[in-house]
Amino acid sequence: MDRTERFYKIDQLLSERKVVPFAVLQEKLEVSRATIKRDLEYLRSRLNAPIVWDREARGYRFGSPEQVGAGDRYELPGLWFSSEEILALLTMQHLLANLDRGGLLGAQVEPMQARLRGLLGSADNSAEEVQKRVRILGMAARSTPLDQFSLVGSALLKRKRLSINYFARGRGENSEREISPLRLVHYRDNWYLDAWCHLRQGLRSFSLDAMHAVQLLASPAVDVPEDQLDADLGAGYGIFSGREVQWARLRFTAERARWVASETWHPNQKGHFDADGSYLLELPYSDDRELLMDILRQGRGVAVLAPSELRRRVAEELRAAASSYD
């Protein structure tokens, strides 16, 4: 608990209990006697908190400002959400606002939104002010029909197989598949389904918006241990992962390094600055499709050092892109 949190805890205890013994402060704050005394003195001298020691009740309480000679109004410093909290709260609200009211959750949406508004308004600002000052912008989100999403969710929880017609965008081909759904993944504003593909006899990630003619089957789904699922689909870069992992070595210019050095491209990445200010990033990947796109958007700010096949693929894409402008 940091100092600001302790201030609010002390304020809460004094407001709720009226008189708070020193032993209770130690128990609730879990800090030393010296720290508590410094906190109380700071609250009195800097924030004008009218905290007095009640000799008869043998505890601290709020007294009148006149008792402690505090002429100014007592007010704690404002609290604000952490980056993770504000993102989670506003993302939940954004998802609820875009939920189809005709779905099964239609009647439950408004109470949930009211609860979220209450949470957003609990940090010394109204919910309306927070929403006006903070925006969450999605990018390249692809819509999935509600009935299709419901079928996938039902199969996932009932452990049943699905029959789907799947459009593989990379190859521009449709294929009939029977799959055993394993888990839903929300990644870069889109939904994916990790599943066992009975056609390919292996684990695959399917984009929900590319699934058509979805049908729930009576056949029980195949189960795959979670550690195997993570090993096969979570070891490499991005959503297109696999068990065969290679390591990419990327060198970013000193200018691009100002951004990339602070970014997490993969949980297991390694990075360091060179003497000239450039930044060397190493990260694992299994399927180069998504990594290729992220490298290309860096333009001339990055060079692929290894492996040679990835370097060749990037060079081919850049030459083909340049030829469009000849």
C-alpha positions, 0 to 999 in steps of 0.5 A: 500500500503506497502513502496515498492509499494509506491516507485514504485508509486512515480517513476511512477508519476515522470516518467509520469508527469515530475513534481509532486506537493506534494498534488498529492503525498498525493492523490495518496499514501494516507499516511501522509506528514511525511511518504511521506517526509521519502519515498522521503528521503529514495529514495534519500539517500539509492537508489540514486534517483535524486529527486529534488524540482523544486521551479518554477514548485512547485513540485518534478521531476527527476533531473540529478545525479549531481544535487543531488550529486548521483554518483551511478546508481539509481535502485529500488529494484526488485519486485516479485510476491506473492505466489498467483500471481505466482501460478495463472499465472503459473497454467493458462500457464500450463493449456493453454499449455496442451489445445487441439489445435483442440478445439474451443479455439485453435485460441485464445490460442496463444494470451492468452499465449503471454499475460501471458508471458508478465505478467510473464516477468513484475516482473524484470525477463524474462518470460523464467527465471521465468518458468525455476526457478519455477515449478508447479507439478500436482499430480494424475490428471485424464484426461477427453476427450475434447468432454465430457468436452464440453458437460458438460459445455454446459449443465451447461450453457444452464441449461439442464439435462445430461444422464450419465453412472457413474462408482462409484469407491468406490463400483466398480459399473456402473449406469445410471443416469439423472442429473441436472448440477449445477457447475464445481469444480476443486479440487486436479488437477481433475474436479468434477461436483456438480449436482442434481441426479434424480436417488438418489433425492439428491445433488451429486458430480460426477468425470468427468473422471468417467462419460461415454456415456454422452448425452445432454438432452432437459429437463430443469435442476433443479436449487438449491440455492447456499446457499443450495449447499454450505450447502450440499456439502461444509460443510464437509471435502473434495469433499465428503461432505454432510449436516450431519456433524461430527467433527473429533479429531486428535492428531498429534505427536510433529514431525508431528505437525511441518508440520500439524500446518501450514496446512489448512485441512478445513476452519472451523478447530480448532487446538492447541498445548498441553504441550508435543508438540503434536497438536490437530486438530478438523475439520468437515466431512460428508463422511469419504472417503477422510479424511480417506485417508489423515489420513492414509498417516500420518502413525504413526504420527497421532491418531484418538481420536473421533468419535469412528466410524472413529477411528474404520475405521482407525484401520481396514484399518491399520490392513488390510494394515499390513496384506499385509506384514506378 
